[in-house]
């Protein structure tokens, strides 16, 4: 029963988190609140963090004995996955304007583009030449490089599906905003895993 409740809570959180940034909802808010819409990104992030805290508390409270432990010869693999996740995240952060990501820049300057960099223009340098969404990519090695019990497994599966769905929704917004320019970027760079880069570099993926 606890695991069922856990799954419902996480699915609800992820669904709400995605619904609050859909174009239909944000466009409605933009039209409804006008200049005050500039506060939305900041309010959204604060709400996301505040609502996540009790979910994490409940998840930790029902943790069980792990059925899979990264131990012995598996430890180097675990540390490698964590290092890859951190590297990808930091590499992505170097291309993003964290003030825009948090929502502070929108408040100061009232910008309104969907890219998280300072210029609002497409960037395909660095890590963005390997994957289009490095923050989302970094989540996979970081969440799966953990010891697994039933609780963690449920959360990891839900988060993995949510990241994929959330990325696809983000792609729709970017196509709507940047059109053919973004479609050309999609043709050259993979969404989450650098398969197109591997194919271009080594010619091993057909």
Number of C-alpha atoms within 10 A of each C-alpha: 6 11 15 10 11 18 18 13 16 20 17 12 16 19 14 12 18 17 15 13 18 16 15 11 11 16 13 13 14 16 11 11 13 10 11 13 20 21 17 20 21 19 14 16 15 14 12 15 10 11 13 13 11 11 15 11 10 14 19 12 9 13 14 12 11 14 10 12 15 15 11 8 8 11 13 12 14 20 16 15 20 21 15 17 23 17 15 23 20 16 17 22 17 13 18 19 18 15 16 24 19 16 23 18 20 20 18 12 10 15 14 14 17 15 20 19 19 16 11 15 12 15 16 15 9 12 21 21 16 21 25 24 21 23 20 21 24 24 19 19 19 19 20 17 18 19 16 20 15 16 20 20 18 16 18 18 14 16 19 17 13 18 20 15 15 20 19 13 16 19 18 13 18 18 14 12 14 15 12 11 12 15 13 10 17 16 10 16 20 19 23 19 17 17 17 21 17 14 12 11 10 9 10 9 11 6
